[in-house]
């Protein structure tokens, strides 16, 4: 799955000259936490986040209520936004696992999606990625979710695939990861529709050199 397959297309975007109070209102009304800031031709100028709009109490401590009101009314998006050169972005043809790595390493919540000349065409958020991983593992579909633990050796997945083919079972989702606390093994998660837990256990418990680490019905 690529970024273009799960990004939010045509996100709400704002101009640098917009009052901060208006940007905050847009975020609140649309229940979003990030707003790309654009200039001519939808080119990225910066990024505003809910965190950036949280003014520090120390900045307000010396002002009275009228001064605070005047200060906020005069504050523009460009005064608070993260400048474009400091914004992490991604192109639509990158993989979602690469996007997840960038978000995790930089501890950020979104990536504006840009094409040539830094033109914004979408935004990829943590929520978008979580939805994509749910789809990849087949969560929306009913079926049996089974985790097979197998040695990290050539041909092991073929053993599992052969049993699935033998029984004529389809797969709605699949994923793999190194088995925790089991060096040299991988856990393969498979979502199989239109079967029972008992059928899956009976068939997959016979796969040589592999074991069922978890099995459950998901509805």
C-alpha positions in Angstrom: 0.0 0.0 0.0 1.3 3.4 -1.0 0.8 6.8 0.6 -1.6 7.8 -2.3 -3.8 4.9 -1.4 -4.6 6.0 2.2 -3.8 9.7 2.4 -6.5 12.3 3.0 -7.1 14.0 -0.3 -7.9 17.7 -0.7 -7.3 18.5 3.0 -8.3 21.8 4.5 -5.6 24.3 3.8 -5.1 27.8 5.0 -3.1 30.9 4.1 -0.3 32.5 6.2 -2.3 35.7 6.6 -5.3 33.9 8.3 -5.9 35.0 11.9 -4.8 32.4 14.4 -8.2 32.5 16.0 -9.8 31.5 12.6 -7.4 28.6 12.2 -8.2 27.4 15.7 -11.9 27.6 14.9 -11.4 25.5 11.7 -9.5 22.8 13.6 -12.2 22.7 16.3 -15.2 22.6 13.9 -13.6 19.9 11.7 -12.0 17.9 14.6 -8.5 18.0 13.0 -5.1 18.7 14.5 -3.1 19.8 11.4 -3.5 22.5 8.8 -1.1 22.8 5.8 -0.3 26.4 5.1 -0.1 27.2 1.4 0.8 30.0 -0.9 0.3 30.5 -4.6 -0.4 27.3 -6.6 -1.0 25.4 -3.3 2.8 25.4 -2.6 3.6 24.5 0.9 4.5 27.5 3.1 4.3 25.8 6.5 2.2 23.8 8.9 0.0 24.6 11.8 -0.7 22.1 14.5 -3.0 22.2 17.5 0.1 22.1 19.7 1.5 25.2 18.1 -1.7 27.1 18.8 -1.4 26.3 22.5 0.0 29.6 23.8 2.3 29.4 26.9 0.9 30.8 30.1 4.2 32.6 30.6 3.6 34.7 27.5 0.3 35.9 28.8 1.2 36.4 32.5 2.1 40.1 32.1 -1.0 41.1 30.0 -4.4 42.0 31.2 -7.6 40.7 29.5 -7.8 43.5 27.0 -4.2 43.2 26.0 -4.6 39.4 25.6 -7.6 39.9 23.4 -5.8 42.4 21.2 -2.7 40.2 21.1 -4.7 37.2 19.9 -6.7 39.2 17.3 -3.5 40.5 15.7 -1.7 37.1 15.6 -1.5 35.5 12.2 -0.8 32.0 11.2 2.6 32.9 9.8 3.6 34.1 13.3 3.2 30.6 14.7 3.5 28.1 11.9 6.3 25.7 11.3 8.1 27.0 8.3 8.1 24.8 5.1 11.9 24.1 5.3 11.3 22.5 8.7 8.2 20.5 7.8 8.7 16.8 7.0 6.8 15.9 3.8 6.4 12.8 1.7 5.5 12.0 -1.9 2.4 10.0 -2.9 4.4 7.1 -4.3 6.2 6.2 -1.1 5.2 3.2 0.9 3.1 3.6 4.1 5.7 1.7 6.1 8.3 4.4 5.1 5.8 7.0 6.2 5.3 5.3 9.5 9.0 5.2 10.0 9.3 9.0 9.4 6.5 9.7 11.8 7.9 7.5 14.5 11.5 8.7 14.2 10.6 12.4 14.2 7.8 12.0 16.7 5.3 13.9 14.6 1.6 13.4 13.8 1.3 14.1 10.1 3.1 14.4 6.8 1.9 16.8 4.1 1.9 14.9 0.8 3.5 16.9 -2.0 4.3 16.6 -5.7 6.7 18.6 -7.9 7.6 22.1 -6.6 6.2 21.3 -3.2 2.6 21.4 -4.3 0.3 20.0 -1.5 -2.1 17.3 -2.8 -3.0 15.6 0.5 -2.0 14.9 4.1 -1.2 11.6 5.8 -1.9 11.5 9.5 -1.4 8.9 12.2 -5.1 8.1 12.0 -4.8 7.5 8.2 -2.0 5.0 8.9 -3.9 3.2 11.6 -6.8 2.8 9.3 -4.5 1.5 6.5 -3.0 -1.1 8.8 -6.4 -2.3 9.9 -7.3 -2.8 6.2 -4.1 -4.7 5.6 -4.9 -7.1 8.4 -8.5 -7.5 7.3 -10.2 -6.0 10.4 -13.4 -4.8 8.6 -14.1 -8.4 7.4 -15.5 -11.2 9.5 -13.4 -14.3 9.8 -10.8 -16.2 11.8 -7.5 -14.4 12.7 -4.7 -16.8 13.3 -1.0 -16.2 14.1 1.4 -18.8 12.9 4.9 -19.0 14.4 7.4 -20.2 11.9 11.2 -20.5 11.7 12.9 -17.7 9.8 13.9 -20.1 7.0 13.4 -20.2 3.3 10.2 -22.0 2.2 8.4 -21.8 5.5 5.6 -19.6 4.2 5.1 -22.0 1.3 4.1 -24.6 3.9 1.4 -22.4 5.3 0.2 -21.3 1.8 0.0 -24.9 0.7 -2.5 -25.7 3.5 -4.6 -22.6 2.6 -4.7 -23.7 -1.1 -5.5 -27.3 -0.2 -8.6 -26.2 1.7 -9.6 -23.6 -0.8 -9.3 -20.8 1.7 -9.0 -17.2 0.8 -7.1 -14.5 2.8 -8.6 -11.1 3.7 -5.5 -9.8 5.4 -1.9 -10.7 6.2 1.1 -9.4 8.1 4.4 -10.6 9.6 6.8 -9.5 12.2 9.7 -11.0 14.2 8.4 -13.1 17.0 8.9 -11.4 20.4 11.2 -13.2 22.7 11.7 -16.0 20.1 14.9 -15.2 18.1 14.9 -16.9 14.8 11.1 -17.1 14.4 8.5 -15.0 12.6 4.8 -14.6 13.5 2.6 -14.5 10.4 -0.9 -13.1 11.0 -3.6 -14.3 8.5 -7.3 -13.4 8.4 -9.3 -16.2 6.8 -13.0 -15.6 6.0 -15.9 -18.1 6.0 -14.3 -20.7 8.3 -14.6 -21.7 11.9 -11.9 -21.6 14.6 -12.1 -25.4 14.8 -11.4 -25.8 11.1 -8.4 -23.5 11.2 -6.9 -25.2 14.2 -7.4 -28.7 12.8 -5.7 -27.7 9.5 -2.9 -25.5 10.6 -1.8 -27.5 13.6 -0.5 -30.0 11.1 1.9 -27.6 9.4 5.4 -29.1 10.0 7.8 -27.0 12.2 5.2 -24.4 12.8 2.8 -23.7 15.7 -0.4 -21.7 16.3 0.6 -18.8 18.6 -2.9 -17.3 18.6 -6.3 -17.9 17.0 -9.6 -16.1 17.4 -12.8 -15.3 15.6 -13.1 -11.6 14.6 -16.5 -10.2 13.8 
